[in-house]
Amino acid sequence: MKLLSNEQIGNLITNYTIKGGEVIWLKDGGLTSGDFLLYDPADKLKFFVIKEVFVNAWSSLQSVRGYNKIPKKYIKIINNL
């Protein structure tokens, strides 16, 4: 798990979609852009979960966790959209 800024998250999402990946926006964030899932329908790219992490009353970062295979709980979320 890595903690990234909004700018870094934006670059990750942009690069991921350029490579053919899809983005699911799960919920709005308080101080950041929110929670996301990044997945590849062709299953060639890693799967990423991005969540907002509270730092203090004035700032938040976003945690990024990558998986080689999509965990079952996220497969259900993707299939229900």
PyMOL Python script that loads the backbone (N, CA, C, O; Angstrom):
from pymol import cmd

cmd.read_pdbstr("""\
ATOM      1  N   MET A   1       0.848  -1.171   0.000  1.00  0.00           N
ATOM      2  CA  MET A   1       0.000   0.000   0.000  1.00  0.00           C
ATOM      3  C   MET A   1       0.895   1.236   0.000  1.00  0.00           C
ATOM      4  O   MET A   1       1.836   1.339   0.788  1.00  0.00           O
ATOM      5  N   LYS A   2       0.587   2.166  -0.892  1.00  0.00           N
ATOM      6  CA  LYS A   2       1.306   3.428  -0.973  1.00  0.00           C
ATOM      7  C   LYS A   2       0.332   4.566  -0.720  1.00  0.00           C
ATOM      8  O   LYS A   2      -0.855   4.455  -1.025  1.00  0.00           O
ATOM      9  N   LEU A   3       0.833   5.658  -0.164  1.00  0.00           N
ATOM     10  CA  LEU A   3       0.027   6.858  -0.009  1.00  0.00           C
ATOM     11  C   LEU A   3       0.459   7.861  -1.070  1.00  0.00           C
ATOM     12  O   LEU A   3       1.643   8.173  -1.199  1.00  0.00           O
ATOM     13  N   LEU A   4      -0.521   8.365  -1.834  1.00  0.00           N
ATOM     14  CA  LEU A   4      -0.242   9.271  -2.938  1.00  0.00           C
ATOM     15  C   LEU A   4      -1.078  10.535  -2.833  1.00  0.00           C
ATOM     16  O   LEU A   4      -2.135  10.547  -2.201  1.00  0.00           O
ATOM     17  N   SER A   5      -0.591  11.602  -3.462  1.00  0.00           N
ATOM     18  CA  SER A   5      -1.325  12.867  -3.512  1.00  0.00           C
ATOM     19  C   SER A   5      -2.370  12.824  -4.624  1.00  0.00           C
ATOM     20  O   SER A   5      -2.401  11.890  -5.426  1.00  0.00           O
ATOM     21  N   ASN A   6      -3.230  13.852  -4.663  1.00  0.00           N
ATOM     22  CA  ASN A   6      -4.247  13.935  -5.715  1.00  0.00           C
ATOM     23  C   ASN A   6      -3.618  13.961  -7.105  1.00  0.00           C
ATOM     24  O   ASN A   6      -4.120  13.319  -8.027  1.00  0.00           O
ATOM     25  N   GLU A   7      -2.526  14.698  -7.256  1.00  0.00           N
ATOM     26  CA  GLU A   7      -1.857  14.798  -8.552  1.00  0.00           C
ATOM     27  C   GLU A   7      -1.324  13.432  -8.989  1.00  0.00           C
ATOM     28  O   GLU A   7      -1.472  13.055 -10.152  1.00  0.00           O
ATOM     29  N   GLN A   8      -0.717  12.703  -8.086  1.00  0.00           N
ATOM     30  CA  GLN A   8      -0.197  11.381  -8.407  1.00  0.00           C
ATOM     31  C   GLN A   8      -1.324  10.409  -8.760  1.00  0.00           C
ATOM     32  O   GLN A   8      -1.180   9.592  -9.669  1.00  0.00           O
ATOM     33  N   ILE A   9      -2.443  10.498  -8.043  1.00  0.00           N
ATOM     34  CA  ILE A   9      -3.595   9.647  -8.349  1.00  0.00           C
ATOM     35  C   ILE A   9      -4.130   9.972  -9.735  1.00  0.00           C
ATOM     36  O   ILE A   9      -4.453   9.068 -10.506  1.00  0.00           O
ATOM     37  N   GLY A  10      -4.227  11.266 -10.058  1.00  0.00           N
ATOM     38  CA  GLY A  10      -4.679  11.676 -11.387  1.00  0.00           C
ATOM     39  C   GLY A  10      -3.793  11.118 -12.485  1.00  0.00           C
ATOM     40  O   GLY A  10      -4.289  10.659 -13.514  1.00  0.00           O
ATOM     41  N   ASN A  11      -2.475  11.155 -12.272  1.00  0.00           N
ATOM     42  CA  ASN A  11      -1.539  10.597 -13.261  1.00  0.00           C
ATOM     43  C   ASN A  11      -1.701   9.090 -13.386  1.00  0.00           C
ATOM     44  O   ASN A  11      -1.665   8.552 -14.493  1.00  0.00           O
ATOM     45  N   LEU A  12      -1.881   8.401 -12.255  1.00  0.00           N
ATOM     46  CA  LEU A  12      -2.084   6.944 -12.284  1.00  0.00           C
ATOM     47  C   LEU A  12      -3.338   6.589 -13.080  1.00  0.00           C
ATOM     48  O   LEU A  12      -3.307   5.695 -13.926  1.00  0.00           O
ATOM     49  N   ILE A  13      -4.432   7.284 -12.811  1.00  0.00           N
ATOM     50  CA  ILE A  13      -5.693   6.998 -13.499  1.00  0.00           C
ATOM     51  C   ILE A  13      -5.573   7.297 -14.994  1.00  0.00           C
ATOM     52  O   ILE A  13      -6.047   6.517 -15.820  1.00  0.00           O
ATOM     53  N   THR A  14      -4.947   8.412 -15.342  1.00  0.00           N
ATOM     54  CA  THR A  14      -4.759   8.763 -16.752  1.00  0.00           C
ATOM     55  C   THR A  14      -3.942   7.705 -17.479  1.00  0.00           C
ATOM     56  O   THR A  14      -4.337   7.244 -18.550  1.00  0.00           O
ATOM     57  N   ASN A  15      -2.814   7.318 -16.910  1.00  0.00           N
ATOM     58  CA  ASN A  15      -1.964   6.300 -17.538  1.00  0.00           C
ATOM     59  C   ASN A  15      -2.669   4.955 -17.636  1.00  0.00           C
ATOM     60  O   ASN A  15      -2.507   4.238 -18.623  1.00  0.00           O
ATOM     61  N   TYR A  16      -3.445   4.612 -16.626  1.00  0.00           N
ATOM     62  CA  TYR A  16      -4.169   3.334 -16.611  1.00  0.00           C
ATOM     63  C   TYR A  16      -5.207   3.287 -17.727  1.00  0.00           C
ATOM     64  O   TYR A  16      -5.332   2.276 -18.419  1.00  0.00           O
ATOM     65  N   THR A  17      -5.946   4.369 -17.903  1.00  0.00           N
ATOM     66  CA  THR A  17      -6.978   4.390 -18.953  1.00  0.00           C
ATOM     67  C   THR A  17      -6.353   4.435 -20.341  1.00  0.00           C
ATOM     68  O   THR A  17      -6.916   3.874 -21.281  1.00  0.00           O
ATOM     69  N   ILE A  18      -5.210   5.084 -20.493  1.00  0.00           N
ATOM     70  CA  ILE A  18      -4.509   5.098 -21.784  1.00  0.00           C
ATOM     71  C   ILE A  18      -4.111   3.679 -22.177  1.00  0.00           C
ATOM     72  O   ILE A  18      -4.141   3.329 -23.357  1.00  0.00           O
ATOM     73  N   LYS A  19      -3.741   2.864 -21.196  1.00  0.00           N
ATOM     74  CA  LYS A  19      -3.337   1.480 -21.458  1.00  0.00           C
ATOM     75  C   LYS A  19      -4.533   0.545 -21.660  1.00  0.00           C
ATOM     76  O   LYS A  19      -4.350  -0.647 -21.904  1.00  0.00           O
ATOM     77  N   GLY A  20      -5.759   1.079 -21.560  1.00  0.00           N
ATOM     78  CA  GLY A  20      -6.946   0.264 -21.809  1.00  0.00           C
ATOM     79  C   GLY A  20      -7.728  -0.123 -20.574  1.00  0.00           C
ATOM     80  O   GLY A  20      -8.696  -0.877 -20.672  1.00  0.00           O
ATOM     81  N   GLY A  21      -7.338   0.372 -19.420  1.00  0.00           N
ATOM     82  CA  GLY A  21      -8.035   0.042 -18.184  1.00  0.00           C
ATOM     83  C   GLY A  21      -9.304   0.853 -17.999  1.00  0.00           C
ATOM     84  O   GLY A  21      -9.516   1.859 -18.676  1.00  0.00           O
ATOM     85  N   GLU A  22     -10.140   0.413 -17.084  1.00  0.00           N
ATOM     86  CA  GLU A  22     -11.405   1.075 -16.752  1.00  0.00           C
ATOM     87  C   GLU A  22     -11.343   1.598 -15.322  1.00  0.00           C
ATOM     88  O   GLU A  22     -10.621   1.061 -14.483  1.00  0.00           O
ATOM     89  N   VAL A  23     -12.113   2.657 -15.056  1.00  0.00           N
ATOM     90  CA  VAL A  23     -12.147   3.274 -13.732  1.00  0.00           C
ATOM     91  C   VAL A  23     -13.578   3.245 -13.206  1.00  0.00           C
ATOM     92  O   VAL A  23     -14.514   3.613 -13.916  1.00  0.00           O
ATOM     93  N   ILE A  24     -13.744   2.808 -11.967  1.00  0.00           N
ATOM     94  CA  ILE A  24     -15.037   2.863 -11.290  1.00  0.00           C
ATOM     95  C   ILE A  24     -14.875   3.794 -10.099  1.00  0.00           C
ATOM     96  O   ILE A  24     -14.031   3.566  -9.232  1.00  0.00           O
ATOM     97  N   TRP A  25     -15.680   4.835 -10.062  1.00  0.00           N
ATOM     98  CA  TRP A  25     -15.664   5.791  -8.957  1.00  0.00           C
ATOM     99  C   TRP A  25     -16.679   5.317  -7.936  1.00  0.00           C
ATOM    100  O   TRP A  25     -17.880   5.320  -8.207  1.00  0.00           O
ATOM    101  N   LEU A  26     -16.208   4.906  -6.753  1.00  0.00           N
ATOM    102  CA  LEU A  26     -17.088   4.327  -5.742  1.00  0.00           C
ATOM    103  C   LEU A  26     -17.792   5.376  -4.893  1.00  0.00           C
ATOM    104  O   LEU A  26     -18.995   5.271  -4.652  1.00  0.00           O
ATOM    105  N   LYS A  27     -17.048   6.396  -4.432  1.00  0.00           N
ATOM    106  CA  LYS A  27     -17.684   7.437  -3.608  1.00  0.00           C
ATOM    107  C   LYS A  27     -16.828   8.687  -3.595  1.00  0.00           C
ATOM    108  O   LYS A  27     -15.625   8.640  -3.853  1.00  0.00           O
ATOM    109  N   ASP A  28     -17.474   9.818  -3.286  1.00  0.00           N
ATOM    110  CA  ASP A  28     -16.786  11.102  -3.159  1.00  0.00           C
ATOM    111  C   ASP A  28     -15.878  11.088  -1.945  1.00  0.00           C
ATOM    112  O   ASP A  28     -16.127  10.387  -0.965  1.00  0.00           O
ATOM    113  N   GLY A  29     -14.825  11.876  -2.034  1.00  0.00           N
ATOM    114  CA  GLY A  29     -13.932  12.034  -0.904  1.00  0.00           C
ATOM    115  C   GLY A  29     -14.235  13.304  -0.137  1.00  0.00           C
ATOM    116  O   GLY A  29     -14.941  14.185  -0.626  1.00  0.00           O
ATOM    117  N   GLY A  30     -13.702  13.390   1.054  1.00  0.00           N
ATOM    118  CA  GLY A  30     -13.866  14.599   1.843  1.00  0.00           C
ATOM    119  C   GLY A  30     -12.900  15.684   1.391  1.00  0.00           C
ATOM    120  O   GLY A  30     -13.310  16.810   1.108  1.00  0.00           O
ATOM    121  N   LEU A  31     -11.635  15.350   1.325  1.00  0.00           N
ATOM    122  CA  LEU A  31     -10.611  16.304   0.909  1.00  0.00           C
ATOM    123  C   LEU A  31      -9.864  15.859  -0.341  1.00  0.00           C
ATOM    124  O   LEU A  31      -9.064  16.617  -0.889  1.00  0.00           O
ATOM    125  N   THR A  32     -10.117  14.647  -0.793  1.00  0.00           N
ATOM    126  CA  THR A  32      -9.500  14.146  -2.029  1.00  0.00           C
ATOM    127  C   THR A  32     -10.612  13.795  -3.010  1.00  0.00           C
ATOM    128  O   THR A  32     -11.783  14.091  -2.776  1.00  0.00           O
ATOM    129  N   SER A  33     -10.229  13.168  -4.098  1.00  0.00           N
ATOM    130  CA  SER A  33     -11.213  12.862  -5.143  1.00  0.00           C
ATOM    131  C   SER A  33     -12.076  11.637  -4.830  1.00  0.00           C
ATOM    132  O   SER A  33     -13.038  11.385  -5.556  1.00  0.00           O
ATOM    133  N   GLY A  34     -11.777  10.874  -3.790  1.00  0.00           N
ATOM    134  CA  GLY A  34     -12.639   9.769  -3.388  1.00  0.00           C
ATOM    135  C   GLY A  34     -12.013   8.402  -3.556  1.00  0.00           C
ATOM    136  O   GLY A  34     -10.793   8.265  -3.648  1.00  0.00           O
ATOM    137  N   ASP A  35     -12.874   7.387  -3.596  1.00  0.00           N
ATOM    138  CA  ASP A  35     -12.444   5.992  -3.707  1.00  0.00           C
ATOM    139  C   ASP A  35     -12.709   5.470  -5.112  1.00  0.00           C
ATOM    140  O   ASP A  35     -13.746   5.759  -5.709  1.00  0.00           O
ATOM    141  N   PHE A  36     -11.761   4.700  -5.632  1.00  0.00           N
ATOM    142  CA  PHE A  36     -11.844   4.191  -6.997  1.00  0.00           C
ATOM    143  C   PHE A  36     -11.413   2.735  -7.073  1.00  0.00           C
ATOM    144  O   PHE A  36     -10.687   2.238  -6.212  1.00  0.00           O
ATOM    145  N   LEU A  37     -11.873   2.068  -8.115  1.00  0.00           N
ATOM    146  CA  LEU A  37     -11.341   0.775  -8.523  1.00  0.00           C
ATOM    147  C   LEU A  37     -10.818   0.947  -9.939  1.00  0.00           C
ATOM    148  O   LEU A  37     -11.493   1.531 -10.786  1.00  0.00           O
ATOM    149  N   LEU A  38      -9.621   0.443 -10.199  1.00  0.00           N
ATOM    150  CA  LEU A  38      -9.061   0.443 -11.550  1.00  0.00           C
ATOM    151  C   LEU A  38      -8.936  -1.012 -11.975  1.00  0.00           C
ATOM    152  O   LEU A  38      -8.250  -1.801 -11.326  1.00  0.00           O
ATOM    153  N   TYR A  39      -9.604  -1.362 -13.069  1.00  0.00           N
ATOM    154  CA  TYR A  39      -9.549  -2.747 -13.525  1.00  0.00           C
ATOM    155  C   TYR A  39      -9.440  -2.797 -15.044  1.00  0.00           C
ATOM    156  O   TYR A  39      -9.785  -1.847 -15.746  1.00  0.00           O
ATOM    157  N   ASP A  40      -8.955  -3.919 -15.522  1.00  0.00           N
ATOM    158  CA  ASP A  40      -8.784  -4.134 -16.957  1.00  0.00           C
ATOM    159  C   ASP A  40      -9.699  -5.272 -17.392  1.00  0.00           C
ATOM    160  O   ASP A  40      -9.498  -6.412 -16.972  1.00  0.00           O
ATOM    161  N   PRO A  41     -10.716  -4.983 -18.239  1.00  0.00           N
ATOM    162  CA  PRO A  41     -11.602  -6.043 -18.715  1.00  0.00           C
ATOM    163  C   PRO A  41     -10.849  -7.155 -19.456  1.00  0.00           C
ATOM    164  O   PRO A  41     -11.282  -8.307 -19.455  1.00  0.00           O
ATOM    165  N   ALA A  42      -9.726  -6.808 -20.085  1.00  0.00           N
ATOM    166  CA  ALA A  42      -8.923  -7.808 -20.804  1.00  0.00           C
ATOM    167  C   ALA A  42      -8.000  -8.577 -19.866  1.00  0.00           C
ATOM    168  O   ALA A  42      -7.343  -9.528 -20.290  1.00  0.00           O
ATOM    169  N   ASP A  43      -7.941  -8.178 -18.596  1.00  0.00           N
ATOM    170  CA  ASP A  43      -7.150  -8.842 -17.555  1.00  0.00           C
ATOM    171  C   ASP A  43      -5.644  -8.858 -17.854  1.00  0.00           C
ATOM    172  O   ASP A  43      -4.952  -9.821 -17.524  1.00  0.00           O
ATOM    173  N   LYS A  44      -5.145  -7.785 -18.480  1.00  0.00           N
ATOM    174  CA  LYS A  44      -3.709  -7.682 -18.766  1.00  0.00           C
ATOM    175  C   LYS A  44      -2.993  -6.766 -17.775  1.00  0.00           C
ATOM    176  O   LYS A  44      -1.787  -6.894 -17.568  1.00  0.00           O
ATOM    177  N   LEU A  45      -3.740  -5.838 -17.160  1.00  0.00           N
ATOM    178  CA  LEU A  45      -3.160  -4.892 -16.212  1.00  0.00           C
ATOM    179  C   LEU A  45      -3.479  -5.310 -14.782  1.00  0.00           C
ATOM    180  O   LEU A  45      -4.418  -6.066 -14.536  1.00  0.00           O
ATOM    181  N   LYS A  46      -2.679  -4.804 -13.842  1.00  0.00           N
ATOM    182  CA  LYS A  46      -2.963  -5.043 -12.435  1.00  0.00           C
ATOM    183  C   LYS A  46      -4.279  -4.374 -12.050  1.00  0.00           C
ATOM    184  O   LYS A  46      -4.728  -3.436 -12.709  1.00  0.00           O
ATOM    185  N   PHE A  47      -4.882  -4.862 -10.991  1.00  0.00           N
ATOM    186  CA  PHE A  47      -6.095  -4.291 -10.422  1.00  0.00           C
ATOM    187  C   PHE A  47      -5.679  -3.406  -9.250  1.00  0.00           C
ATOM    188  O   PHE A  47      -4.845  -3.803  -8.437  1.00  0.00           O
ATOM    189  N   PHE A  48      -6.266  -2.194  -9.160  1.00  0.00           N
ATOM    190  CA  PHE A  48      -5.914  -1.261  -8.090  1.00  0.00           C
ATOM    191  C   PHE A  48      -7.146  -0.818  -7.317  1.00  0.00           C
ATOM    192  O   PHE A  48      -8.214  -0.607  -7.891  1.00  0.00           O
ATOM    193  N   VAL A  49      -6.981  -0.679  -5.997  1.00  0.00           N
ATOM    194  CA  VAL A  49      -8.001  -0.112  -5.120  1.00  0.00           C
ATOM    195  C   VAL A  49      -7.414   1.178  -4.563  1.00  0.00           C
ATOM    196  O   VAL A  49      -6.333   1.174  -3.974  1.00  0.00           O
ATOM    197  N   ILE A  50      -8.134   2.281  -4.754  1.00  0.00           N
ATOM    198  CA  ILE A  50      -7.698   3.586  -4.270  1.00  0.00           C
ATOM    199  C   ILE A  50      -8.718   4.066  -3.236  1.00  0.00           C
ATOM    200  O   ILE A  50      -9.910   4.156  -3.529  1.00  0.00           O
ATOM    201  N   LYS A  51      -8.242   4.376  -2.022  1.00  0.00           N
ATOM    202  CA  LYS A  51      -9.124   4.827  -0.942  1.00  0.00           C
ATOM    203  C   LYS A  51      -8.549   6.078  -0.284  1.00  0.00           C
ATOM    204  O   LYS A  51      -7.333   6.255  -0.208  1.00  0.00           O
ATOM    205  N   GLU A  52      -9.444   6.940   0.189  1.00  0.00           N
ATOM    206  CA  GLU A  52      -9.020   8.137   0.906  1.00  0.00           C
ATOM    207  C   GLU A  52      -8.550   7.772   2.307  1.00  0.00           C
ATOM    208  O   GLU A  52      -9.169   6.952   2.985  1.00  0.00           O
ATOM    209  N   VAL A  53      -7.445   8.389   2.738  1.00  0.00           N
ATOM    210  CA  VAL A  53      -6.891   8.161   4.071  1.00  0.00           C
ATOM    211  C   VAL A  53      -6.780   9.513   4.773  1.00  0.00           C
ATOM    212  O   VAL A  53      -6.133  10.429   4.265  1.00  0.00           O
ATOM    213  N   PHE A  54      -7.404   9.633   5.923  1.00  0.00           N
ATOM    214  CA  PHE A  54      -7.378  10.847   6.722  1.00  0.00           C
ATOM    215  C   PHE A  54      -5.974  11.068   7.285  1.00  0.00           C
ATOM    216  O   PHE A  54      -5.389  10.153   7.865  1.00  0.00           O
ATOM    217  N   VAL A  55      -5.432  12.274   7.119  1.00  0.00           N
ATOM    218  CA  VAL A  55      -4.139  12.626   7.700  1.00  0.00           C
ATOM    219  C   VAL A  55      -4.358  13.525   8.912  1.00  0.00           C
ATOM    220  O   VAL A  55      -3.882  13.230  10.008  1.00  0.00           O
ATOM    221  N   ASN A  56      -5.080  14.620   8.705  1.00  0.00           N
ATOM    222  CA  ASN A  56      -5.472  15.498   9.802  1.00  0.00           C
ATOM    223  C   ASN A  56      -6.689  16.299   9.339  1.00  0.00           C
ATOM    224  O   ASN A  56      -7.241  16.013   8.276  1.00  0.00           O
ATOM    225  N   ALA A  57      -7.109  17.277  10.100  1.00  0.00           N
ATOM    226  CA  ALA A  57      -8.324  18.030   9.771  1.00  0.00           C
ATOM    227  C   ALA A  57      -8.200  18.837   8.479  1.00  0.00           C
ATOM    228  O   ALA A  57      -9.210  19.262   7.919  1.00  0.00           O
ATOM    229  N   TRP A  58      -6.981  19.049   8.004  1.00  0.00           N
ATOM    230  CA  TRP A  58      -6.782  19.876   6.813  1.00  0.00           C
ATOM    231  C   TRP A  58      -6.284  19.109   5.601  1.00  0.00           C
ATOM    232  O   TRP A  58      -6.184  19.678   4.514  1.00  0.00           O
ATOM    233  N   SER A  59      -5.972  17.843   5.762  1.00  0.00           N
ATOM    234  CA  SER A  59      -5.447  17.123   4.599  1.00  0.00           C
ATOM    235  C   SER A  59      -5.750  15.627   4.654  1.00  0.00           C
ATOM    236  O   SER A  59      -5.925  15.031   5.716  1.00  0.00           O
ATOM    237  N   SER A  60      -5.801  15.069   3.479  1.00  0.00           N
ATOM    238  CA  SER A  60      -5.965  13.635   3.290  1.00  0.00           C
ATOM    239  C   SER A  60      -5.069  13.211   2.142  1.00  0.00           C
ATOM    240  O   SER A  60      -4.713  14.022   1.287  1.00  0.00           O
ATOM    241  N   LEU A  61      -4.714  11.955   2.128  1.00  0.00           N
ATOM    242  CA  LEU A  61      -4.002  11.358   1.010  1.00  0.00           C
ATOM    243  C   LEU A  61      -4.847  10.199   0.512  1.00  0.00           C
ATOM    244  O   LEU A  61      -5.926   9.937   1.044  1.00  0.00           O
ATOM    245  N   GLN A  62      -4.365   9.514  -0.493  1.00  0.00           N
ATOM    246  CA  GLN A  62      -5.081   8.349  -0.977  1.00  0.00           C
ATOM    247  C   GLN A  62      -4.149   7.149  -0.978  1.00  0.00           C
ATOM    248  O   GLN A  62      -3.009   7.228  -1.436  1.00  0.00           O
ATOM    249  N   SER A  63      -4.658   6.030  -0.452  1.00  0.00           N
ATOM    250  CA  SER A  63      -3.877   4.800  -0.445  1.00  0.00           C
ATOM    251  C   SER A  63      -4.157   4.044  -1.731  1.00  0.00           C
ATOM    252  O   SER A  63      -5.281   4.030  -2.234  1.00  0.00           O
ATOM    253  N   VAL A  64      -3.119   3.423  -2.245  1.00  0.00           N
ATOM    254  CA  VAL A  64      -3.240   2.634  -3.477  1.00  0.00           C
ATOM    255  C   VAL A  64      -2.717   1.245  -3.172  1.00  0.00           C
ATOM    256  O   VAL A  64      -1.606   1.079  -2.668  1.00  0.00           O
ATOM    257  N   ARG A  65      -3.520   0.265  -3.480  1.00  0.00           N
ATOM    258  CA  ARG A  65      -3.112  -1.130  -3.303  1.00  0.00           C
ATOM    259  C   ARG A  65      -3.319  -1.855  -4.620  1.00  0.00           C
ATOM    260  O   ARG A  65      -4.402  -1.801  -5.202  1.00  0.00           O
ATOM    261  N   GLY A  66      -2.283  -2.532  -5.088  1.00  0.00           N
ATOM    262  CA  GLY A  66      -2.353  -3.257  -6.353  1.00  0.00           C
ATOM    263  C   GLY A  66      -2.458  -4.754  -6.146  1.00  0.00           C
ATOM    264  O   GLY A  66      -1.894  -5.306  -5.201  1.00  0.00           O
ATOM    265  N   TYR A  67      -3.185  -5.402  -7.039  1.00  0.00           N
ATOM    266  CA  TYR A  67      -3.361  -6.858  -7.000  1.00  0.00           C
ATOM    267  C   TYR A  67      -3.101  -7.423  -8.391  1.00  0.00           C
ATOM    268  O   TYR A  67      -3.442  -6.799  -9.396  1.00  0.00           O
ATOM    269  N   ASN A  68      -2.495  -8.606  -8.443  1.00  0.00           N
ATOM    270  CA  ASN A  68      -2.323  -9.283  -9.729  1.00  0.00           C
ATOM    271  C   ASN A  68      -3.639  -9.879 -10.211  1.00  0.00           C
ATOM    272  O   ASN A  68      -3.889  -9.948 -11.415  1.00  0.00           O
ATOM    273  N   LYS A  69      -4.473 -10.307  -9.281  1.00  0.00           N
ATOM    274  CA  LYS A  69      -5.775 -10.894  -9.588  1.00  0.00           C
ATOM    275  C   LYS A  69      -6.835 -10.160  -8.768  1.00  0.00           C
ATOM    276  O   LYS A  69      -6.596  -9.819  -7.609  1.00  0.00           O
ATOM    277  N   ILE A  70      -7.999  -9.916  -9.361  1.00  0.00           N
ATOM    278  CA  ILE A  70      -9.056  -9.171  -8.678  1.00  0.00           C
ATOM    279  C   ILE A  70      -9.633 -10.021  -7.536  1.00  0.00           C
ATOM    280  O   ILE A  70     -10.072 -11.146  -7.772  1.00  0.00           O
ATOM    281  N   PRO A  71      -9.637  -9.495  -6.296  1.00  0.00           N
ATOM    282  CA  PRO A  71     -10.255 -10.212  -5.178  1.00  0.00           C
ATOM    283  C   PRO A  71     -11.767 -10.386  -5.400  1.00  0.00           C
ATOM    284  O   PRO A  71     -12.407  -9.557  -6.047  1.00  0.00           O
ATOM    285  N   LYS A  72     -12.318 -11.462  -4.861  1.00  0.00           N
ATOM    286  CA  LYS A  72     -13.724 -11.805  -5.095  1.00  0.00           C
ATOM    287  C   LYS A  72     -14.691 -10.701  -4.685  1.00  0.00           C
ATOM    288  O   LYS A  72     -15.684 -10.468  -5.374  1.00  0.00           O
ATOM    289  N   LYS A  73     -14.418 -10.016  -3.573  1.00  0.00           N
ATOM    290  CA  LYS A  73     -15.351  -8.979  -3.129  1.00  0.00           C
ATOM    291  C   LYS A  73     -15.443  -7.837  -4.139  1.00  0.00           C
ATOM    292  O   LYS A  73     -16.493  -7.206  -4.257  1.00  0.00           O
ATOM    293  N   TYR A  74     -14.369  -7.566  -4.862  1.00  0.00           N
ATOM    294  CA  TYR A  74     -14.395  -6.511  -5.866  1.00  0.00           C
ATOM    295  C   TYR A  74     -15.012  -6.989  -7.178  1.00  0.00           C
ATOM    296  O   TYR A  74     -15.581  -6.190  -7.922  1.00  0.00           O
ATOM    297  N   ILE A  75     -14.905  -8.265  -7.461  1.00  0.00           N
ATOM    298  CA  ILE A  75     -15.570  -8.815  -8.651  1.00  0.00           C
ATOM    299  C   ILE A  75     -17.080  -8.609  -8.531  1.00  0.00           C
ATOM    300  O   ILE A  75     -17.741  -8.266  -9.511  1.00  0.00           O
ATOM    301  N   LYS A  76     -17.627  -8.820  -7.322  1.00  0.00           N
ATOM    302  CA  LYS A  76     -19.070  -8.603  -7.098  1.00  0.00           C
ATOM    303  C   LYS A  76     -19.441  -7.148  -7.347  1.00  0.00           C
ATOM    304  O   LYS A  76     -20.470  -6.874  -7.964  1.00  0.00           O
ATOM    305  N   ILE A  77     -18.622  -6.210  -6.879  1.00  0.00           N
ATOM    306  CA  ILE A  77     -18.899  -4.783  -7.091  1.00  0.00           C
ATOM    307  C   ILE A  77     -18.880  -4.453  -8.573  1.00  0.00           C
ATOM    308  O   ILE A  77     -19.766  -3.751  -9.060  1.00  0.00           O
ATOM    309  N   ILE A  78     -17.892  -4.946  -9.293  1.00  0.00           N
ATOM    310  CA  ILE A  78     -17.772  -4.666 -10.728  1.00  0.00           C
ATOM    311  C   ILE A  78     -18.948  -5.257 -11.492  1.00  0.00           C
ATOM    312  O   ILE A  78     -19.489  -4.614 -12.392  1.00  0.00           O
ATOM    313  N   ASN A  79     -19.344  -6.464 -11.147  1.00  0.00           N
ATOM    314  CA  ASN A  79     -20.462  -7.127 -11.855  1.00  0.00           C
ATOM    315  C   ASN A  79     -21.808  -6.491 -11.568  1.00  0.00           C
ATOM    316  O   ASN A  79     -22.723  -6.599 -12.384  1.00  0.00           O
ATOM    317  N   ASN A  80     -21.953  -5.823 -10.415  1.00  0.00           N
ATOM    318  CA  ASN A  80     -23.225  -5.201 -10.053  1.00  0.00           C
ATOM    319  C   ASN A  80     -23.418  -3.807 -10.640  1.00  0.00           C
ATOM    320  O   ASN A  80     -24.463  -3.192 -10.429  1.00  0.00           O
ATOM    321  N   LEU A  81     -22.429  -3.297 -11.373  1.00  0.00           N
ATOM    322  CA  LEU A  81     -22.559  -1.963 -11.965  1.00  0.00           C
ATOM    323  C   LEU A  81     -23.161  -2.022 -13.337  1.00  0.00           C
ATOM    324  O   LEU A  81     -23.340  -0.986 -13.978  1.00  0.00           O
TER     325      LEU A  81
END
""", "prot")
cmd.dss("prot")
cmd.show_as("cartoon", "prot")
cmd.util.cbc("prot")
cmd.orient("prot")
